[in-house]
C-alpha cells in the first residue's frame, strides 16, 4: 500500500492526457452546418420494410427557434432510421424502431417548456430496439416536420395554436399501432442562428428503464440478471419524503433500519441482512449510519439486491447495496423554490437552481440548498439542519467533461435511542416517552463531501469511454446523553448508560474505468475494466458510565452525568486496491450473458489510539465473481438467473490464540422474471433468492471473552415489484416480500442462537403507493395519492426474546399543479397507527399522524 500515492498521481496524469483535446469548443454549433433535406419524407420511412441493424444515437440536442423546436438525434446513420408516429391526447409520439440511445449521462432525458406552447419533450429507450420521442403540447397535439442532416435525424416541432384545439374539434384517440404518415419536409432556414441546448437526462415517471449501479454501464434493466429497483425524485416528491429511509416502503425485500439516535442518515435491512454502516453515494463508499444525508439534491436512489462485491468490494452487505445518485447540472436555466410546513413545528425550505455559466454552455452549474427546523412527537426531541451542494460541469473537449461537486451538511439534533429491546412492557409506554435526559442528550454531525470526475468518449463512433473519479468524505461529530440498557426485574425502571463520544470518519476513493462496445462476429460485447484505490478510517473517543435509573411510567428527569467515566479511544479502517472487469455479452438478440469479477487486496487495522495496542492488523485478498444469464423470448419478457459472491474483512473480534480471522463471505443464487405490460408503461420483477453468509464470528464456548469463526446465516425468499403507469396519469409502485432469514449454524449449544431469526426482518411485507392526476378539463393538474404498507412481526434482538408487532399503515396526499407551481398536502400514517421500527439494539416508536403542506415554484 505504500505505493498508493504514486499510483494516484500516475492515474490522474493519465486522465489529464485524455482531455488533451480542443477545449471549450468552437463558436459554431455542430448543428449549424446542415445536409440537404429529404425530397420526400417517405424516403425516411420506406426503409421500415427492410431489416436494419440497431443504430446507436450518441447525442440528443434541442435547437429553439422563434416558432418551433428542433429535436436532433445525433448519429451518422440518420438516413437509416425507421420512423413511425402516433398521438395521445396533447402528445405527439414518434418511435424510432431500429435504434437505441447511448448517451454519456444516462439514456433518458426530459426538457420542460423549451418553447411557449410545448409543455415538455422526452426521449427514452422504449424497449431494446426502440427510441420514443414524446412532445406534449399545452393546448393541443404539436405538428412536426422530419428531415435528415449531417448531424442526424431532426424533428422540427411546431406547437398547436389555441384555435387549433377548440372544444368542438375532438382530438384523435390513441391508435393501436403507430402510423407511417410523415409530412413532406423542407430545410430549416440556415440564416437562423440556433441556440444549442445540451439537455441533461431526466425522467418524469415512476418507472426507470436504466440504472448504473448494477453494472456501472448504461444498459436497459431488462438486460441485467439481477433485481434492481430505482426510486426517482418523482416518488420522493409525491410522497414528500424527508428521510431517505422512508423509501424502503417502496422496494421489496427492504426495511428501514433506524438511524443513529435520530441522525438524518441511512440504514436498511435488505434480504434479511443489515447494511451495517455502509451505503454508496454516487458509487462511492459512504459511512451511511453516521453520515447525514439530505434529500434536496437526490435525483434517484438505486437498490441493487444481492451481494455486490463484484463492483464495490467489501463496502456492501450480502443483502444488497443502496446508491444515492445526485442531481447534475442542466443546460437550460432552471430555478425552483420549495417550502414545507407541518405539525410538530416542522419547517423546511429548499432551492434548486441550475443553468449555464457561459454563453456557449461550455460550463454548467447546479446548486441545491436546504434548511430544516423541527420538533418531534417525541418529548424534548428536535433537530436543525443546514445543507448546501454546488456542482459544476465544464466541457474540457469535444467529448470530454469535467465535474466538480461539493456537499456540506450540519445536523444538530436531540440524541434519542428510543426504547430497549428486552421487555414487552415497552409497548405499553406512550410513544412520546423519552428515556434520556433533556438537559444532557444532544448530537451534532458535520459532513463535507468533495467529488471530481472526468468523462471522456473516444474511439469509433465514440463507443469507448474513460471515466476517472475522486471522492473524499469527512464526517465528524459528537453525541452525548443517557440511553436505555434494559428493563429492571420490577418491570418499571430502566437501567441507563451515559455516553459522550467524539467520532470522525474519513473515506477517500479513486476510481479509473474504461468501458466500450465492440463485436466479435455476430456477438456483441459491452465491457468494463476498472481500478480503484481507497482508504477508510473511523475513529472514536468514548467516555461512558452508568447513570441513574428512570421510572418509565412516571419519569422524573434531572439526573447528572456520572463523575467516574471509563474511556475507550479506538480507530479502525483499511487501505484497498481493487481491479475489476465485466462483460455483458449478447450472444444472440434473445440471450445476454453477464460475467465479471473483482480482485481486492485489503490491509485492515483495529487499534487502541491511547495505548497504541493493535487488536487486528490483517492483509486479505479475495476474488468476488458474478455470472448471470438473461433469456428474452419476447420484447416484453426477460427470464434471468445469476450466481454471485461477496466478502467482508473481519476487523473486530479476537481469538484466544490471537490469530487473524478469515473474511466473511456470502454466496447468492437468484432466478427471476421481468415482464412489461401496457405497451411497456408498467413493469414487474419477480425474483427468488437464496443467500448463505459464512465465517460469521460467534462466541468462543471455552472463553466468552473471545470469538471463533464457525457461524453461518441464511436468507431465502420471494420478491415482487410492480412499477409504472397503468393509464395516463395513474402511477403505481407495489411490492410483496416473503423472507426467511435465520442463523443456520452456531458453535455454542448454550447460546440459544441456532435457528433464531435475524433482527428487524418480517416473514411477510407488502406495500402499494399510487397516484392519479387529472389529464384534462377544468381540474387538469389535480391529483390524489394513496399508500398502504403492511409489515409482519419481527424479532427485536438476538437471541430472540421479544417480537415487534405487525402493523398496517396508510398514507395519502392531494396535490395540484398549474403552470409553474405545485401545491400538495401529505398525510403520513393517516389513521394514527401505533407501530415501531428496529435498530437491531433498540426499538424506536414511529411517528403518528403527520401532516405536511408543501408549495413549490419554478421560474
N, C-alpha and C positions, 0 to 999 in steps of 0.2 A: 504493500500500500504506500510505501514511501515515494514511489514514482508517480503517484496520482497528480501532483501539481504540474509535472512536466507533460503528462498526458492531457490534462485540461488545457494547457496553453497550446499544445500542438493541434488539438482538435478545434480549438477556437480559431486559430490561424487558418486551418483548412476551410472553416466556414466563411472566413473573410475572403478567401481566394475565390470561393464560389460566386461571391457577389461582385466580382471584378467585371461588371458589365456597365454599359452606359447608364448612368443614374438619372433619375428624375424624369426621364422620357423626353420626347421632343414636344414642341408646341403644337404639332398637328396630331389630331386623333387618328389612330389607325383606321377608323371608320370613315374618315373624310374622303378617302380615295375609293370610289365605288366602281364595281364592274357594271356591265350592261345588264339592263332589266330583261327578264324573260319576255319574249314577244307574246307569249300566251301562257297564262298561269297553268294551263293543263300540262305544260312541259314539266312542271314540278310534280304533278300528280300522276302522270301517265306511268310512272315507274312503279306504282303500287302493285301492279300485276306481276312484276319480275322480282324474284328473290334477291335480297341485298344483304350484305354483311352488316353487322352492327357498327354504327358510326358514333364516334365519341365527340361530344360537344365540350370544348375545353374552356369556354368562357361565355358569360351572359352579360350584355351591356344594354343600357337604355339611353337612347337619344331623345331629348324632349324638344319638339318643335312648337311653333305658335299654336297649331290646332291639332296636333297629332303626337303620338308617342310611338317610337320605333323600338321594338324588342329584337335584339340581334343575338342569334345563336352562333357563336364563333366556331367555325370548323372549316377546314379546307375542302370538305366534300359537301358543301351546302346544296349543290345542284342535285345530289343523290338522295336527299332527304324525302321521305314519303309523308305526305301531309293529309290529314282528314280533320274536318271541323264539325262542330255542333254548337248548340246553345242551351242554356238552362237559366230561366229567369232573366236577370240582367247580365248574365255571364256569357262571354264568348269563350268557347273551349276549342283549342287546337291541339290535336295529338300528332306527334312525330313518331311514327310507328316502327322505325328501324334505327333508333338512336338512344344513347344514354348520356346523361350529364356526367362529366368528370371534372369538377371544379376544384380549385385549390383550397376553398374554405367551406366545404360542405356542399352536398349536391341537392340543395333545396334553397330557394330564395323567395323573398316576398318584398314588394315595394308598395307602400301606401301612397295614394294620391300623387302620382307622378305628373298629373295634369288635371286641371279642372274638368269634371265630368267622368273621370276614371277613378274609381274607389281604390282599386289595388290591382297589381299584376303579380302572379305567382308562377313559378316554373319548378316542376318536380319530376323526379323519376316515377312515373305512374306504375310501371312494373319493370321487369328485367329487360325489356326492349322497347319501351315507350316513354317519351318525354311528353308531359302535358303542360300546355301554357293556358292559364286561365286569366282572362281580363274581365274584371267586373265593373260595369258602368254604374253611375249614380242614378240615372233616370231611365236607362234602357240598355239594350244589348249594343255594344260598340260595333262599328263597321271596320273592315280591315282590307288591306291590300298586301299581297305577298310577292316578294321578288328576291333573287339571289344576288350576291356581290362577292368580291374578293374576301370580304370579312366573314361571310357565311350567309345563313338564311335570315332575312329581315321581314318582320311582321310589322307593318305600319298600321296603327290603330287610331281610329277617329271616334271620339265619344259621341253617343247619341244626344241629340238636342231635345229639350223638353217637348217640342211639338211632335217629335217622332215617337213619343210614348204616351199619347193621350189615353185615358181610360177606355174609350170606345174602341181602341185598337188592341185586341188581345195579343199577348206575346205567344210565340211558338213554344209548345211544350217540348221538354227534352226528348230527343229521339233515341231509339234503342241502339242505333249504330250511327257513328259519325258519317256525315255526308262527304262527298268529294267535290263539292262545288266551291270554287275559289274565284274571286273576281279577277278580271284582267288587270294587270299591273302596269305601272309606268314608273320611270325613275323618279326618285326624290330630287328636288332642285338642289344641285350641288353648291349653289351660291349661299344656301342657308348654312349658317355656322352652328353645327350641333354642339350641345353641351353633353359631354361624356360623363355618365354616372356609372361607376363601378359598384354594383349593388352587392352588399354582403348578404349571404344566405340566411333567411329566416323562414319560419313556418307559422301557420295560423290555424292549426288543427291540433287535436289531442294525439293524433297518430303520427309517429315518426317512421320514416321508411329507411333511415340510415342512422348508425351510431358508430363512433370511432373507438369506443372503449374495448369492445370485444376483439378487434383485430388491429387497431391503430391504422386502419385503412378506411377509405370512403367506399364502402360496398353496401349493397342492399341487405337489410336484416334478414330477408328471406334466404340469403345465400350463406348465412352464418350458422354453423351447427352448435348453437348454444341458445339458452333463454336469456334474452336481453330486453329489458323494459326501459322505456325512455319517458320521463315526466317533463314535458316542456313548460315554458313560462306561462302558457295559457292556463294550464291547470293550477299553477301557483297563484295566478291572478284570480281565477274563478272561485277557488276555494279560500282565497285570502289567507294564504299560508304565511305564518310569521316565523315558525321554526321549521327547519328542513326535515326534522324527524317526523313531522306530520305526513310527509309524502309516503311513509311506509304503508299507510292505509290504501294506497293505490297500486301496490305491487304485490303479487302473490309470493308467499314464502318469506315475506319480510315483516318484521315487527319492530317498533321503536324501542331502543334501549335508552332509558332515562339518563340524562347527562350529568355532568359533574356538579352536583349541588345546585342545579338550576342554570348553569352556564349555557349560553346560546350556541352550543356546539352540536356535533352529530354522533350518533351511536345507533347501531341496528343489530338485531338478530336476523341472520339470513340463512335459510335452510337449516335452522337449528343451532347455528354457531354464532357466537358474538363476534362482531367486527373488532372487538377489543378497542385499541387506541387508534386504529389505522383507517383512514379513508384516503381518497385521492382528490386533488384539486388541479383541474386541467391536466390530468395524467401524472401529476407529481405526488409523492407521498406527503401526507398531512397527518399530524397527530390529532385526529379528529376529536377525541374525547376532551382534550384540553386546548382546543383551538376554536375560538369563536368564529361564527360564520353567518354573515348577514345574507338575506335573500335578494337584496337590492340589485346586485349585478349578476344574478344567476340566469343564464339562458335556458338551461335544461339540466336535469340530473339523470345520469345513466346508471342503471343497475345491471351489472353482469353477474349472473348467478352461477355458482360453482367455483372451484379453485382457479385462480388467475395468475399463478406464479410464472406461467409461460411468458407473460409480458411485463409483469410488475414485481416479480421476485418475492421476497419474504414479507412484503408490506401488506399482505392481504390475508383474509380469513379463508378457511376452506369452504365456507358457505357462499362467498362471493365478495364483490367489491363495489363500492359506490363512488362514482366520479362526478363531481360537480363541474359543469362547463360554464365559464363566464362569458358575458356579453362582449362582442367585438365591435370595433368602430364601424360606422356606416358612412357611405359616401354622400348620401343625401342628408341635408340638415334635418335633425330630429330633436325635439325638445318635449319633455314630459315632466309634469309635476304631479305628485300624489300626496294625498293627506288621508289619514285614518284616525278615527276616534272610536273608543269602545268603553264598555263598563270596566270597573276596577281602575278607573282613571288611566286608561290606555290612550297614549298619544304617539303618533308616528307620522313622519313626513319624509319624502324621498324625492330625488330628482334623477332624471336620466337624459343627459344632453349628448348629442353626437353630431358629427359632420366633418367637412373638410377643413384642414388648417391652411391649405394653399389653394390658390385659384385653380390650378391644374389637377387638383385632387391627388397629388403625389404624396400627401401626408394627411391622415385622418386621425380623429380623436374621439374618445368617448369618456364621459365621466359620470359615475354613479355615486350618489351620496345619500345617507340616511341618518336620521336622528330619531331615537325612541326613548320614551319615558313612561313607565307604567308601574302600577301597584299590582297586587295579585289577590286571588281569592284566599290565599294562604295568609294567616296573620303575620304581620311585621315584614312581609316579603315585598321587595320592589326591585326595579332594575333601571339602568340608564345606559344607552348605547350610542356611540358616535362612530360613523363609518364613512370612508371616502375611498374611491377606487378609480383613479385616472388610468387611461391606456391610450397609447399612440401607435399607429401603424404607418411606416414610411416605405414608399416604393423606392427600393435601392437599385433596381434594374428592371429590364423589360419583364422578367418573370421572377423577380426576387422581392420579397417583402421582409421588413424588419419590424418587430413588435416589441414594445416596452410597456410593461404593466406594473402597477403598484397597488397594494391594498393595505389600508390601515383601519384597525378597529380597536376601540377602547370600550370595554364592557365592565360596568360596575353593578354589583348585584348583592342580594342577601343570600349567603351560603346556607342552603337548606337541603338536607339529605332525605327528608320525608320520614317514613316510619321504619322501624326494624322489621326484619322478615322472619321472626321466630315464634310469633304467638298470634292466634286467631283474634285476640282481643283488639288488635289494631284496627280491624274492620268495623268495630263499634264506635270508633272515635269520629267526631266531626272532621270533614276533610280539610277544614281550615286550621286544624290544631297544629301548632308549631312546637317542636320538641327541642329546639335550640335555645339560645339566649338572645333576646332582642338587642341587648347592648354589646354583644360580643360577635355575633355572626355576620361576617362581611366577606365579600370576594371581589376580586378585580383581575382582569386579564387584558393585556395589550398585545395585539398581533400586528406584525409587519411582514408583508409578503411581496417580494420582487420577482418578476419574471421577464426574461429576454428570450425571444425566439426568432429564428431565421427560417424562412421557407423559400426554396428556390426550385423552379422547374427547369428541366433540361432534357436533351435527347430528342429523338424524332417524335414529332407531334406532341412534344412536352409530356411524354408518357412516364418520365422519371422525375423523382422529386427528392431533394435533400432537405432534411429538417434538422436544425440544431436548436436546442433549448436549454436554458439555465434557469434554475429556480432556487431561491433561498427563503425559508420561512423561519421567523423567530417569534416565539410566544413566551411571554413571561408574566408572572402574576403572583398573587398571594391569596390564600383562603384561610379563614380562621373562624373559630367558634366551637360550639358544642354540637355533637351529633349522637344519635341514639345507638346503643350497642345491643341490648337485649332487654326483654321484659322480666322483671323480678318474679319470684315464685308467687308473690301476692297478687299478681295479675293487675297491679295498679301503678306501680312505679317502674320507670325505665332507667336502666343504668346508662350513663353517658360518658363520652370521652371528649376532652378538649384537645383541639389541634390548631397549630399555627404553622403554616408551611409556605415557604417561598419556592416557586417552581419555574423552570425555564426549559424550553425545547428549541433546538436548532436543527434544521434539516437543509442540506444542500444536495441538489441533483443536477447532473449534467448529462443530457441525452443527445445522441447523434444517430440519425436514421436515414437510410436510403431505401426508397420504395419505387417500384416500377412495374410496368406491364410489358410482356413480350409473348410471342408464340413460338412453340416448337412443333412444326407441322400444324395439325388441327387442334392441338392442345394449347389452351391459354393459361398464362401464369400471371399472378399478381403477388409480387414478392416484397418482403420487408426484411431488412437486416439492420440491427441496432446495437449500439454500445452505450452503456450507462455507467456512470461513476457517481456514487452518492456517499454521503457521510451524515450520520444521525447521532444526536446526543440529547438525552433528557437528564436533568439533574433536579434534586430537591433537597431542601434543608428543613426538616420536620421537627417541631417541638410538640410534645404531647403528654397528656396526663389525665387522670380521672377527675371528673367534675361532679358536683352534687347531683343526686337523682332528681327526677321530676315526676310529680303526680300527673299522669297522662289524662285523668278525668277532671282534675281541678288544679291546673298548673299555677304555680306561684314562681314568677321569674325573679331574677336578681342575683343568681349565683355568679361568683367571681372566678376568673381564671386561676387555676392552681399555681402555687408558687414553685412547687417542685415539678420540673418537666424533664422528661427524657428526650434525648436528641438523636436523630438519625439523619446523616448528611451523606447522600449517596448519588451516584450517577451511573448511567448505563447507555449503551448505544453500539455503534459499529460503523465500519467502512466497507463498502461494497463495490466490486467491479462485476459487471454482467455483460454477456454477449448473447444476443437472441436473434432468432431467424424464424421466418414464417413464409409459407407459400399457399395461396389459395388457388387451386388448380381447377380449371374447367375441362374435364375430360371430354365430355360432350355437353351440349347445352342443358341437358337434364340432370347431369351429375357433377357436383363440385366436391373437391377433397381439400380439407384444410389440415395442414401438418406444420408443426413448429416445435421449437424447444428453446430453452434458456439455460445457460451456464452461469451460475453465481458463485463468486468467491467472496466470503464474508469473514471479516475479522471483528468479533464482538467482544464487549467487555462489560463488567459489572463490578464496581469497586466502591469502597468507603472513602469519601473525599478527605475526611478529617484524619483518619489513621493511615491512609494510603494502602489499605488492605484490598487485594483483588480477590473477589469471590469466584469469578469466572473470566477467563481470557481464552476464547476459543477461535480457531480458524476452521471454518467449514466450507466445503464446496459441494454443490448439488446441481443435478441436471433435472429440469422440470419439462416433461414432454406434453404435447397435446396432439391428438389426432381426431378428426371428425369428418363425417361424410354427409352430404345433402343430396337427396333424390327429389326431383321436381317433375312428377308425372303430368302436371298441367301448369299453366302460367299462374295459378292461384294457390297451389299446394306445394309445400316443402316438407318432406319427411327427413329427419336427421337422427344421427347417433354420434356420440362422442365419448372419448376417454381422456382424462387429464389428471395431472398430479400437481401437488404444491408442497412447499416446505417452509419451516419457520425455525430459525436457530433458537436453542434453549439458552436464554440469558440468565434467568432466575433459577434458584434452587441449587443445592449442593448434595453430593453423595457422601457416604461415610468414608470412602477411600479417596475422596477429593478428585475423582475422575470426571472429565467433562461429559456432558450428555450429548447424545445424537440429536440432530434437529427433529422436530415434529414433522411428520409427513402426512399427506392426505391424498386419497385417490377417489375419483368420481367416475361413475358410469351414468350416462344420461341418454335417453331417447325421447323424441318428441315430434310433434307435427305443428306446422304453421299454416294457417288457412286464411285466405282473404275472401270477403263477401261483399255484396252490393257494389260490384264494379270497383273493387279494391278500396272502398271507403272505410271498411271495417276489417280488422284482422284479429285472429285468435291464435294463441300459442298454448298447446297442451304438452306438458313435459313430465316425465318420470325420472327421478334421480336417486342415486344410491352413493352415499359418501362414507368413507371409513377414514377416521383420523387415528394415527398410530403414534407410538413413542410419547404418550401423554404422561407427564410426571404424576406419580402418586406417592403417598406417604410410605416411608420405609417401615415395614412391620416390626423390625428389630429396634428401631430408634426413630421416634416420630419427629425428631429434630432434623431429619434428612429425608431425601426422596430417592425413589428408584423409578425406572422408566419401563413400565410394562402396561400402562393404562391404554385403553382403546375406547373410542366413542364412535357411534354410528348414527347416521341420519338418512332416512329414506322417505320419499313422499311423492305426492302428485300435485301439480300446479296448473292452474288455468288462468290466463289473462286474455281479456277481450277489450279492445280499444278502437275508437274510430267514430264515424259519423253514420248513423242509421239512415237519416234523411237530412236534407239541407237544414242546418241549424240545430239538429238533435245529436249531441255528442255524448259518448259514454266511456267510462272505464269500469270494468268489472273484474273481480278476482275471486278465486276459490283456492284453498290450500289444505292439504292433509299432510302432516309432518309427524313422523315417529323418530324422535331424537333421544338417545339414551346412552348410558355408559355400558359398553358391551364387555369390558374386561377390566378387572381390578385385582391387584395382587393381594390386598389385605382383606381377608374374610370378615374382620372385625369392623371395617369401616362402614359397612352397610350401604355402599355406593353402587354395587353391581345392579344393573337394570334400572337404576334411578334415571328419571327423565332430566334432560338438560333444562336449565332455568329459562323462564321467560318465553317458552315455546309451546303454543297450544297444539293439540291434535288437529283441530279444525278452525279455520277462519275464513271469512268471506267479506266482500265489500262491493259496493256499487256507488259510483258518482255519475250523475247525468245532468246535463243542462239542455234547455231548449230556448232558442232565440227566434222571435218572430221575424220572418224574412221580408214581409211586405205589409202594406196597409198603413193606417194612421199610427199604429203602435209598433211599427218596424223598429227593431233595436231593443225591445223589451224582452227580458229573458228570466227564466226561473231555473234554479238548481236544487237538486235533492241528493243527499248522500246517506247511505246506511252501511254501518260497519258492525260485523259480528266477530267476536274473538272468544274462543273457548277458554276454559280454565287452564291455568299454567302453574308450574311449580315456582315457588318464590326463592328457593335456595337449594344447595346441596349440603348434606343429604336432604332428600325430600321430606319435609315435615310440615309444610304449610302451602296450601293451594290458593292462588289468586283467583277470585271468582270470574266467571264469564260475564260478558256484557253485550248489549246491543245499543249502539249509539246512532242518533240521527242528526244530520246536518242539513241546512237549507240555505238558499240565497235567492235574492231578487236583484236584478241589475237592469240598467237602461243605458244604451249607447246612442249618442246623437252627435253627428258632425265630429267635432274634435274633443268631446268629453265623454266620460263614463262615470256613472254613479252606481254604487252597489251596497246592499245590506247583507251581511253574512251572519247566520245563526249557527253557532257550533254547539253541539250537544243540546239540541233543541228541546228535548224532554227532560233535561236535567238529570241524566242517568249518573248514578254513583259508580265509578269504576276506578281501576288502578293500573299502573304500568310498573314494570320491573327494571331495576338497575343492577340485577344479579345479587347485590348485597343488601339493597334497600327496596322498600315498596313505596311508590310515590303516588299520591292521590292525583287524579286527573281533574281538569277544570270542569266546573258545572256549566250551565248555560252561559255562553259568551256571545255578545252582540258586537259586531264591528261594522262601522259605516265608513265607506271609502269613496272619495271622488278624485278623478284624475283628469288632467287637461293636456292636450297635445297642441303644439303651435310651431 
